């Protein structure tokens, strides 16, 4: 299994990456590889089969493709990573279209986050108004503020991140408001999987987000 998180929008990219990592099955062993500790033999062992002490693992490769030799080795083995039972996650900066095409051909799930262009009218929206609507269990306010946020140019991943933060904050503070603890835990799971699942299934992420808001409670 192969996943790519890339782009110059660091906040959106990290928010999506964090939600994906939280959604991994419990007990998944996680290995983090950067340029300074890159080892070809180790990477080969990960896509060749399961480890001796774990059934499945997730391998995070961060900013590896900036290094020519490592990049050539990895590109040559993308398909093997994609077909592996283990999970390979690339966390990269801005990438060229040919590189993105390599990942696409290998069956990777692409999550690319570019910095949004400033709107000429300078429209701004406080995303935490959306979080307050969720905390108050006000579906109409939640929907209206989502529409305003989109009109102001806010991207889906940061908005999902704000909602996820709100639910986790309520759980941590045990301030459940108009929700039960069980409902908040279920909401957290739905929000964390919302956009990655939509993209994996080939659905329109915005339509999936809208459907979630209308059926959230």
N, C-alpha and C positions, 0 to 999 in steps of 0.2 A: 504494500500500500504506500502511495506516494502523495505527499501534500506539499504545496509551495505557498509560503507567505512572503510577499515581496512588495516593494514600493517605497516611496519617500515619505508617505504619510505614516510616520512611526507610531503615532498614537492609535490610529485605526488598525494598523497592522498588529501591534502588540495586543490590543483589546481582542481582536479576532483570534490570535494565536493563544492567548490566555484562556479564552472560552473553550477552544478546541482541546487544549491540554487538560482542562478540568473535566471534559466530557469523556476522556479515555477510560476504558474499563478499570475498575478497582484492581489493584495488584499489578498493573502494567509496569514493568521495569523501564526506567528512563535513562538514556545515556546522552550526554551533551558533548558534541565534538566541535572544536574550533580549530583554526589553522595551526596553532601551536601544538595541538595534541592529535593531529590527523594521522591515522595509521591505516594504510591500505588493507593490510591483512585483517585488521579488526573490522573494517567496514565490510569486507568480503564475507567474513564469518557471520555478520548480522543478516545479510540478504541470502546467505546460503542455507540457513535453517535456524531452528530454535536453539537457545542456549542450554547449557547443562543445568542451570539453576533457575530458569524461568521458562514459561511456555511462550510468551510473546513479549516483545519489548518495543519501545518507541525510541528512535534514534534522531536526535535534533542536530542538524548540521548548520551552524551559524556563520554566515559570511565566508563560506568556503570557496565559492565560485569566483572570488576575486583573485584567487591564486591559480595561475595557468595550469600547472601540472596536475593539481588536485582536481581542477574543473574538467580537464580532458579525461581523467580516469572516471570521474563520476558520470559525465555525459555518456561514456561508453557503457555504463552499467545501470542507467536509469530504468530500463525495462525490467531488469532483474529485481530492482528495488520495488518497482510497481507491482510485480507479481509475487513478491515475498509475503509471507504471513506476518512478518514484522512491519512496523510502521516507520516510514522515513519522512522526516519533516525538515524542509529547507526553509531557513529564515534568512532572507537576503534583502539588499537595498534595491535601488532602481535597476531594472533589467531590460535588455534590448528585446525586440520582438523575436529575432531568431532564437534567442535563449528560451523565451516563453514558449515558442513553437516546439522546441525540443521536449519540454516538459509536457506540453499538450499531447504530442505524439506518443509519449510514454504512458499516457493514461493518468497523469497526475491531476489532483484537484487543485485548481489555481485560485489563489486568493491574493489579488493584486490591489494595492491601495496607493493611489496617487494623490498628491496634494490638490485640493480643490482650488479652482481659480476664484479670485475675489470677484464678487458681483459688483457691477458698476454702481448700484444704488447703495452699496455698503450695508445691506440688510443683515441684521444680527438676530440671533435667537438664543435665549438662555435654556440650554438643554435640561437643566435641572427642574424647570417648570414641568417637563414631561414626567420626571421622576416623582414629583409631588402629586401629580394626577394619579399615578399608579398607587402611591402610598395611601391616597384617599379613597381608592377603589372607585374612581369616577370615570366610567367608560367614555362618556361624551367628552369630558375634558381631555382625557388621554388621546382620543382620536383627533380632536381639534388641534391640540398642541403638536401632535405628530405631523399633521398637515402643514402647520406653520413652520415647523422645523425644516421640513423638506423644501418648502417655498424659500426659506432663507438659505438653502444650499447645504444643510447638514447631511452628511453621509449616513448610510444605514448602520454601519458597524459601530461608530461612536454612540449612536442613539441606543443600540442594543446594549452597549457597554454601560451606559448610564442607567438603563433599566435594571441590568444585572447587578450593578453596584447598589442600587436602591433596595432591591430584594435582599441581598446579602447583608446590607447594613441593618435592615429591620430584623433579620434573623440573629445577627450577632448581638444586637442590643436587646433582643427579645421584646421588641416593640412591634407586635403583630398588627396593631390597628384593627381594621375591619376584616382581616384575614385570620385564618387559623395557621398554626405553624406548618401543618401538612400542606396547605395550599401554597404557602410561600416557598417551601422546598420544591414542590412540583413546578412552580413558576420559574424558579432559578434554573431547573433542568431544561425546561422548554426554551428559555431565553438563550442559554448557552449553546444549545444545539440548533437554534432557529435558522440562522443564515448559513452555517456550514452544511446543514442538511438540505436546505433549498438548493444550494449550488451543486451539491453532489447529485441531487435528483434531477438537475437541469431545469428547476423551476425559476420563475422570476422572483428574485429575492425581495423586491418591494411588495409584490403581491402576497408573498408568504408572510411578510411583516404585517401587512394590513390585515390579513386573515387572523393572525395571532392576536392583534389588538382588539379585533371585533369579538373574538371568542375567549379572550383571556379570563374573563369572569362574568 
